[in-house]
Amino acid sequence: MPVWLYHIRIKQNKRNDRFLGHAQSVDTMLKLDEETLISGASDGVIRLVGILPNRIIQPLAEHSEYPIEALAFSNDRNYLGSISHDKMLKLWDLQDLLNRQQLVQDDKLGEQDSDDSDDDGPDVDMDPNSSKGSI
C-alpha cells in the first residue's frame, strides 16, 4: 500500500503523488525540516522521506521485523526515540543517523562518477594455497 501526499485546496482534495517502496502501513511520522520527514512503518524500518519531490531517501534504522509504534525527538533534537512491538525503546543519535545517510549518498555519487571498470569489492585472495603475503 503506497503512502499518499495530498495538497489541500479550497473545496478540493487532490492526490499529488505517492511514496512507492514504503511498507504496507506507516504508523508514525515526524517533521525533520520543511523538506524531510522521518517515518516509522509496519516493517520495523525508520526511513528518511523527502517531499517535493516525493521519495524515500534512505532507511535510517530498524527494530527488527516489529512495527514502529511511535517516534519522538528529544527536547534538544539531538536524539530520536522509537518504540516498537519488540518491547524496546531505542534512542538514536540523530546526527549519527543523518551523517550515515549522507555518507551513503556520497558513496552512490562516487560510484556514478567513477570511470574505472574495477569492481568495488574487497581485494581478498580467495585461494588458500596462494603464497601472497607469506615469508
C-alpha positions in Angstrom: 0.0 0.0 0.0 1.6 3.3 -1.0 1.8 6.4 1.1 -0.1 9.3 -0.5 0.6 13.0 -0.2 -2.4 15.4 -0.5 -2.4 19.0 -1.4 -5.5 20.6 0.2 -7.1 23.3 -1.9 -10.3 25.2 -1.2 -13.2 22.7 -1.7 -10.9 20.2 -3.4 -8.6 17.4 -2.2 -6.2 16.3 -4.9 -3.8 13.4 -4.6 -0.5 14.8 -5.8 1.9 11.9 -5.6 2.7 8.8 -3.7 5.7 7.3 -2.0 6.4 3.9 -3.6 8.6 1.4 -1.8 7.3 2.0 1.7 5.8 -0.7 4.0 2.2 -1.6 3.9 1.4 0.9 6.6 3.1 4.0 8.0 2.3 4.2 11.7 4.2 7.4 12.7 5.9 10.4 11.1 8.0 13.3 12.4 8.8 16.5 10.5 12.6 16.9 10.4 12.6 20.1 8.3 10.5 21.7 5.6 11.5 19.1 3.0 12.1 16.0 5.0 10.1 13.6 7.2 11.1 10.6 9.3 8.7 7.7 9.2 8.2 4.6 11.2 6.4 1.7 9.5 4.9 -1.8 10.0 8.0 -3.5 8.7 10.1 -2.0 11.6 12.1 0.3 9.5 12.7 4.0 10.2 13.1 5.9 7.0 14.1 9.4 5.9 11.5 10.6 3.4 11.8 13.6 1.1 8.8 15.6 0.0 8.5 17.7 -3.2 9.9 15.6 -4.9 8.3 12.7 -3.1 10.8 9.9 -2.5 12.2 7.6 0.1 15.7 8.9 0.7 17.2 6.2 2.9 16.4 3.7 5.6 17.9 5.1 8.8 17.4 2.4 11.5 15.2 -0.6 12.4 13.5 -2.6 15.2 14.0 -6.0 13.5 10.7 -7.1 12.0 8.4 -5.4 14.5 6.2 -2.4 13.7 7.3 1.0 14.8 4.6 2.5 17.0 5.9 6.0 17.8 8.8 8.3 17.1 9.8 11.4 19.1 12.6 13.9 19.2 14.4 14.7 22.5 13.9 18.3 23.7 17.2 19.4 22.1 16.5 17.4 18.9 19.8 15.6 19.3 18.2 12.2 19.7 15.4 10.3 18.0 13.4 7.9 20.2 11.5 5.0 18.7 9.1 2.5 20.3 8.1 -0.8 18.7 6.3 -4.1 19.3 9.6 -5.6 20.2 9.0 -4.0 23.7 12.1 -1.8 23.3 12.5 1.9 23.5 15.5 2.8 21.3 17.4 6.2 21.4 19.2 7.0 18.2 21.8 9.8 17.9 20.1 11.8 15.2 23.3 13.4 13.8 24.9 10.0 13.5 21.9 8.6 11.6 21.8 11.6 9.3 25.6 11.5 8.8 25.5 7.8 7.9 22.7 8.7 5.4 24.9 11.4 3.9 27.9 9.0 3.6 25.7 6.5 1.7 24.6 9.3 -0.7 28.2 10.4 -1.2 29.2 6.8 -2.0 26.5 6.5 -4.5 27.6 9.7 -6.2 31.2 8.4 -6.2 30.2 5.2 -7.9 28.4 7.1 -10.6 31.4 9.4 -11.3 33.9 6.5 -11.3 35.4 5.8 -14.8 37.3 2.6 -13.8 36.0 -0.8 -14.6 37.4 -2.4 -11.5 34.7 -3.8 -9.2 34.4 -2.2 -5.8 34.7 -5.5 -3.9 37.3 -6.1 -1.3 40.8 -7.1 -2.5 40.9 -10.5 -0.9 42.9 -13.5 -2.2 40.3 -16.3 -2.3 43.0 -19.0 -3.0 44.0 -20.6 0.4 47.2 -22.0 -1.3 48.4 -18.7 -2.6 51.8 -17.6 -1.5 51.0 -13.9 -1.3 52.0 -12.3 1.9 53.9 -15.4 3.2 57.5 -15.4 4.2 
